[in-house]
Amino acid sequence: MKKVYIVDDDRNIVESLTMVLEKEGFNVKSQYDECDVVKKLTEFEADLVILDVMFPEDESAGFGIAREIKQNDRTKNIPILMLSAINEKAAASATFSNKDRDDSWLPVEDFVEKPINPKDLVAKVRALTATKIRNIASHPTKEMQPSL
C-alpha cells in the first residue's frame, strides 16, 4: 500500500484528500502546520508528499519545506505534489504553475491548483508514486545495494 503524507493547514482540504485517497487504497497521514515535516515524513516512510504553499505563519512556507525535503538524504527521492490556492489569492503577476518548477527554487514534481478534481488527484498520485519507485531503482542507496 502506497503512503501519502499531506501537509496543509486547511482541515477541510486534508479531510477531502484523505477520503478520496483512502477510498483508492492509499495509506494517508497528515499534519496541519509546517513544523518538523522532514522528521515526520521520514518516520511515516511516505511514497509521496502533498504540500500546500501557504501557511498562516508564513505565506511561502511550502517552498522552504520542499527545499528541506529535497536537501535531506533520507527524503530527497520522495516526490512532491504542490497543491495550492496561491494563484487564486495572489495578484496575477505572482502566480505559479508547472513552468516554475526548478530544482533549487521550487523542487517539486508537480504543481496543481486547489480545488482539484478527485479523479485528477488520484491519477497524479498514482503517477508520482510510480515515479518514486523508478527513482529509487535507478539511484539505490547503500542499504539497497547487494552486499558482496
C-alpha positions in Angstrom: 0.0 0.0 0.0 1.4 3.4 -1.0 1.8 6.0 1.7 0.8 9.7 1.1 1.7 12.4 3.5 -0.3 15.6 3.3 0.9 18.9 4.7 -1.8 21.6 4.6 -3.3 24.0 7.2 -6.8 23.7 5.7 -8.5 20.8 7.5 -11.4 20.6 5.0 -8.9 20.1 2.2 -6.9 17.5 4.2 -10.1 15.6 5.1 -11.3 15.6 1.5 -8.0 14.5 0.0 -7.7 11.8 2.7 -11.2 10.5 2.0 -10.5 10.3 -1.8 -7.1 8.7 -1.4 -8.0 6.2 1.2 -11.0 5.1 -0.9 -8.4 4.3 -3.7 -6.3 2.2 -1.3 -3.7 4.7 -0.2 -2.4 5.0 3.4 -2.7 8.7 4.3 -1.2 10.7 7.2 -1.3 14.4 7.5 -0.3 17.4 9.5 -1.8 21.0 9.6 1.4 23.0 10.2 4.9 23.3 8.9 6.7 22.0 12.0 9.2 19.1 11.7 7.9 18.0 8.3 11.1 16.2 7.3 11.3 14.3 10.6 7.6 13.2 10.4 7.9 12.3 6.7 10.8 10.1 7.5 9.0 8.4 10.3 6.0 7.7 8.1 8.2 6.5 5.2 6.0 8.3 2.7 5.9 7.5 -1.0 4.6 11.0 -1.8 4.1 14.4 -0.2 1.1 16.6 -1.0 2.3 20.0 0.2 0.5 23.3 0.5 2.4 26.6 -0.3 0.8 29.0 2.2 0.5 28.6 5.9 -0.8 31.2 8.4 2.5 31.9 10.0 4.5 32.0 6.7 2.8 32.5 3.3 5.7 30.8 1.5 6.5 28.0 4.0 5.7 25.3 1.4 8.6 26.5 -0.8 11.1 26.1 2.1 9.6 22.8 3.1 10.0 21.5 -0.4 13.7 22.5 -0.4 14.3 20.9 3.0 12.7 17.6 1.7 14.9 17.6 -1.4 18.1 18.5 0.5 17.7 15.7 3.0 19.3 12.4 2.0 16.5 10.3 3.6 13.7 12.2 1.8 15.2 13.6 -1.4 13.7 10.9 -3.6 10.1 11.4 -2.3 8.1 13.1 -5.0 6.2 16.3 -4.0 2.9 17.4 -5.4 2.4 21.0 -4.5 -1.2 21.8 -4.1 -2.2 25.4 -3.5 -4.7 28.1 -4.0 -1.9 30.7 -4.2 -2.9 31.7 -7.7 -6.4 32.4 -6.5 -5.1 34.6 -3.6 -2.2 36.3 -5.4 -2.0 39.1 -7.9 -1.9 37.9 -11.5 1.8 38.8 -11.7 2.7 36.5 -8.8 1.1 33.2 -9.9 2.8 29.8 -10.1 2.5 26.8 -12.4 4.4 23.8 -13.5 6.6 26.0 -15.7 8.0 27.5 -12.4 9.3 24.2 -11.1 13.1 24.3 -10.5 15.5 22.0 -8.7 16.7 24.7 -6.4 13.8 27.3 -6.1 10.7 25.1 -6.4 11.9 21.5 -6.3 8.6 19.7 -6.8 7.5 17.1 -9.3 4.1 18.6 -10.0 2.2 21.8 -9.1 -1.6 22.0 -9.2 -4.2 24.4 -8.0 -7.0 23.9 -5.5 -9.6 22.7 -5.9 -8.5 19.6 -7.8 -10.9 17.1 -9.4 -10.7 13.8 -7.4 -10.0 11.8 -10.5 -7.2 14.1 -11.5 -5.8 13.9 -8.0 -5.8 10.1 -7.9 -4.2 10.0 -11.4 -1.4 12.4 -10.3 -0.8 10.5 -7.1 -0.6 7.1 -8.9 1.9 8.6 -11.4 4.0 10.2 -8.8 4.2 7.2 -6.5 5.3 5.2 -9.5 8.0 7.8 -10.1 9.4 7.2 -6.7 9.9 3.5 -7.4 11.7 4.3 -10.7 13.9 7.0 -9.0 15.0 4.6 -6.2 15.7 1.8 -8.6 17.9 4.0 -10.7 19.7 5.6 -7.6 19.9 2.8 -4.9 21.2 3.8 -1.5 24.0 1.7 0.2 21.3 -0.1 2.2 19.6 -1.2 -1.0 22.7 -2.4 -2.8 23.5 -6.1 -2.6 26.4 -7.0 -0.4 29.3 -9.0 -1.8 
